[in-house]
Amino acid sequence: MKTKKLLFLFLAVLLFPSAASAAETTKLANADNAFLLICTALVFLMQAGFCLIEIGFSRAKNSINIIMKNICDMAAGGLLFFFVGFSLMFGWSQGGVVGLGNFGFSSAFDPAHSIWIFFLFQLMFAAATATISSGAMAERTYFPGYLLYAVIGCGLVYPFLGHWVWGGDASIFGFGEGQGWLAKLGFQDFAGSTVVHSVGGAFALAGIIVIGPRKGRFMEDGSERIFPGHNVPLASLGMFLLFFGWFGFNCGSQLVAGGEIGRIGVNTMMAACGGIVSGLIYHWVAKGWPEPGATINGALGALVAITGCCNCVAPWAAIIVGLIAGVLVVIGESVLLKLKLDDAVGAVPVHLVCGIWGALCVSIFNETAPFANLGVQALGAFVLPLAAFGIIWVVFSIINKTVGLRATDDAQDQGLDFAEHSSVAYPDFAINEEED
């Protein structure tokens, strides 16, 4: 029986080669679609990682507020990304600056078309970009003002800037065409060190400047007051969820289930290991103790850095990328404190500083052409976050003067859980947190 089936298959391929080829192509396309959908689910899980890290590094009285921000920024921003943002990013390029056309998928696509999975994958990136600011601005952000920012950042600003690098990438699925101006110059960002993380980090920097530090964070004499996170194990779990989701982030950016995804995964892992080790050791040597925050953020900073170059560097280089990123995170946090900028979770050093480093690494450690195109990589590494900072600073400033962005001192004293959501995260425990 088996011999007859094999003979029949051989005759079918011999007599109807085009039909056999079409069937094989369909199978390969379905496999790629399934792979990308799995990676999309992994990136979606990163939203939970962001949420847990922010909760763990913040005080208990703000936990529900953090959960609400992380749930609602993805949903509200995601709606605008569907109707407007996806076309701004991947539509027909207008001079390499912005995409236009087919808003809200006004042109019908077949239900089995691959564009739907590509859209879903990109939506997760947009949500992650907006969420980065949530952690930096934690514990003193007015909920309605934050939501308005999230809609604008996720649905308008991020896709507008993202078009400069990734514009035209959806043309392989029959959606839009034409490269962004940075891509035309040769700027490369494989999975988003710049497009996602530097832009999100710039959003965060603008946010903490406009909103100011948490009440009591810095004393009148300029000294720092420590606000320890209430649950470091929870923050650690958040890091592991982000780490896990990052394999979808980086490997999924290949868009197909090819053999290259194996080494992309290895580079992702090796860089993170380097960041953990260097973050741990550098803080230990510099300040005298092995600090969990530096270790956790060392891993995340390394993952951010390798994201842009995980497809074009060797594993040994990925380790160096991660080692340097871990040190940059610790130094970056110290610089922010000297400037009296209050970043509750270290989002700016992790995403902005290490995102810039990752963009430069695309050229510095390029396996085929080291240091080639370094000028263009440097241009993109700084132009995108500078543009993101400028635009979103205006957005934050307008929101702050109209809807409101900073929670009142009384709300901060009570905790935003009770002040804004009439609830508490730990009703069975008395939480005594001394305030000025």
Order of alpha helices (4+ residues) and beta strands (2+ residues): alpha-alpha-alpha-alpha-beta-beta-alpha-alpha-alpha-alpha-alpha-alpha-alpha-alpha-alpha-alpha-alpha-alpha-alpha
